[in-house]
Amino acid sequence: MSIINNIRYAAERLLIVRSQSTGASREILIRISEPIVEVDSKLGLADGLCCYCWQSIYGIDWSPRKIYGMDSMQALNLASDLDPLILEIGRDYIVCWPGGEPYFD
């Protein structure tokens, strides 16, 4: 489990994953950080600024990711769209809501 120090989180979601290989289940917690301004970014923005949010998962071995946006609103919007992340997790796990319903219908 990776831990990012001194980060404030804007949102989190609790889910259940079941290993496709062993069938073992566990809870995971997905957290989205508050937007962080990156100064002197090399991402091609004219003013040298951009923002990002961390996507972190606790409960499985997963490295936190920076999700970039042109400003704080876009960074938060892109980071909070969990569907691509859930699809990636779905390569190794069956992902469900805490009540047991599949994440995707």
TAMO-V999296 format. One record per residue. N is the residue number from 0. RES is the residue in one small letter. PHI is phi in whole degrees, 0 to 359 (NA if undefined). NEAR is the number of other C-alpha atoms within 8 Angstrom. Layout:
n=N res=RES phi=PHI near=NEAR
n=N res=RES phi=PHI near=NEAR
This chain:
n=0 res=m phi=NA near=9
n=1 res=s phi=265 near=9
n=2 res=i phi=236 near=4
n=3 res=i phi=255 near=6
n=4 res=n phi=281 near=4
n=5 res=n phi=60 near=4
n=6 res=i phi=253 near=7
n=7 res=r phi=263 near=6
n=8 res=y phi=258 near=9
n=9 res=a phi=269 near=8
n=10 res=a phi=201 near=7
n=11 res=e phi=211 near=9
n=12 res=r phi=220 near=7
n=13 res=l phi=265 near=10
n=14 res=l phi=224 near=12
n=15 res=i phi=245 near=13
n=16 res=v phi=238 near=12
n=17 res=r phi=236 near=11
n=18 res=s phi=300 near=11
n=19 res=q phi=286 near=8
n=20 res=s phi=270 near=5
n=21 res=t phi=251 near=5
n=22 res=g phi=82 near=7
n=23 res=a phi=291 near=6
n=24 res=s phi=252 near=8
n=25 res=r phi=201 near=8
n=26 res=e phi=276 near=9
n=27 res=i phi=233 near=12
n=28 res=l phi=236 near=11
n=29 res=i phi=260 near=12
n=30 res=r phi=236 near=13
n=31 res=i phi=243 near=15
n=32 res=s phi=283 near=12
n=33 res=e phi=297 near=11
n=34 res=p phi=298 near=11
n=35 res=i phi=238 near=8
n=36 res=v phi=277 near=9
n=37 res=e phi=250 near=9
n=38 res=v phi=269 near=7
n=39 res=d phi=59 near=6
n=40 res=s phi=292 near=10
n=41 res=k phi=261 near=6
n=42 res=l phi=273 near=6
n=43 res=g phi=89 near=6
n=44 res=l phi=279 near=10
n=45 res=a phi=299 near=5
n=46 res=d phi=271 near=4
n=47 res=g phi=75 near=11
n=48 res=l phi=244 near=12
n=49 res=c phi=204 near=15
n=50 res=c phi=231 near=14
n=51 res=y phi=215 near=15
n=52 res=c phi=235 near=15
n=53 res=w phi=276 near=13
n=54 res=q phi=253 near=13
n=55 res=s phi=236 near=12
n=56 res=i phi=235 near=13
n=57 res=y phi=247 near=11
n=58 res=g phi=119 near=9
n=59 res=i phi=224 near=7
n=60 res=d phi=285 near=7
n=61 res=w phi=209 near=9
n=62 res=s phi=275 near=8
n=63 res=p phi=300 near=10
n=64 res=r phi=232 near=7
n=65 res=k phi=268 near=8
n=66 res=i phi=248 near=11
n=67 res=y phi=269 near=12
n=68 res=g phi=215 near=13
n=69 res=m phi=292 near=10
n=70 res=d phi=211 near=8
n=71 res=s phi=296 near=13
n=72 res=m phi=296 near=8
n=73 res=q phi=292 near=10
n=74 res=a phi=299 near=16
n=75 res=l phi=293 near=14
n=76 res=n phi=297 near=8
n=77 res=l phi=293 near=10
n=78 res=a phi=291 near=13
n=79 res=s phi=277 near=7
n=80 res=d phi=280 near=7
n=81 res=l phi=275 near=7
n=82 res=d phi=305 near=6
n=83 res=p phi=299 near=7
n=84 res=l phi=294 near=7
n=85 res=i phi=296 near=9
n=86 res=l phi=298 near=8
n=87 res=e phi=292 near=7
n=88 res=i phi=300 near=9
n=89 res=g phi=295 near=9
n=90 res=r phi=292 near=6
n=91 res=d phi=247 near=8
n=92 res=y phi=226 near=10
n=93 res=i phi=269 near=10
n=94 res=v phi=257 near=13
n=95 res=c phi=227 near=12
n=96 res=w phi=288 near=11
n=97 res=p phi=305 near=8
n=98 res=g phi=281 near=5
n=99 res=g phi=102 near=7
n=100 res=e phi=287 near=7
n=101 res=p phi=302 near=9
n=102 res=y phi=298 near=7
n=103 res=f phi=254 near=3
n=104 res=d phi=281 near=3
